[in-house]
Amino acid sequence: MSSIPDFLGAGTTLVMFALVIAAVMKIFQLASDVRELKDVLQDIRRNTLESARPPVAVSPMAGLSSAPPTPEELVRAVHSQTFGDDFPL
């Protein structure tokens, strides 16, 4: 009759051991995911820093501004255009 509590005790011990192992594995998985996200964010930051550099002017005598147009200038350029009747909406 004492074998049932022994089996329950052993089963409980094995389940707890498996839960501890699963928790440790999950922590390592989360750590690798966080490391991967950190690398992706660093790559994005590097790419945005490279694209944030001002463009180099071809020649100062060209009479064109070397800065890209502002959003307001782009909107004004689009609104100043006229479209025919066949323009798809």
N, C-alpha and C positions, 0 to 999 in steps of 0.2 A: 504494500500500500504506500510505501514511502517513495516509490519510483515516480509517481505523478508530480509531486512537488519538485523533485530533482530535474525532471524533464522541463517543467515550466521555468525553473530557475536558469537552466542552461539555455533554453530558448530565449528568455528575456535578455540574458547576457549577450547572446549572439546578435539579437536584434539591435540592442544598444550599440554594440561594436560596429555593426553595419551602418547605423545612423551616424556614428562619429566619422567613419571613413567617408561616407557620402558627403557630410558637411565639409570635411577637409578638401575633398575633391572639388566641391562647389566653390569654396573660397579660392582655390587656385585657378579655377575657370574664370571667376569674376576678376581676379587680378590680371589674367592675361587679356580679358576683354577691355579692362580699363587701360592697360598698357597700349593695346591696339588703338583705342579711341584717342589716347594722348598722341600717338604717332600721327594719326590722321589729322588731328587738330594742328599739330606742328607743321605738317605739309601744307594745310590750307593757309596757315599764317605765313609760311614762306612764299607761297604763290601770291597772296595778296600784297605782300611787301614788294615783290618783284613788279607787280602790275601797278603799284602805287607810285613808282618812280616817274618823274615827269619825262615826256618824250623829248628826244633831242631834236632841235630845229635843224632842218636841212641847210638853209642858208638864211642869214638875217636880212638879205636884200630881197627875198622873195615877196615880201609884203604880206605874207600869211601869218596868222598867229600860230604859235607852236602849241598852244593849249587846246585841248579838245573842247567842243562847244558845250555850254552848260545845258542842263535839262530845259531851262526856260527858253534858250535860243532854239533848241530842237523843236519844242512845242510850237513856238512862233513860226518856224519854218514850215511845219506841217500844216498849220492853220492858214498860212498865206497861200498855199497851193490851191488851185481850183481843180475840181474833178468833173469829168463828163458824166452824162446820164448812164453810161454803161458801167460805172464803177460799182462793183458788187458790195452789198451791205451785209 
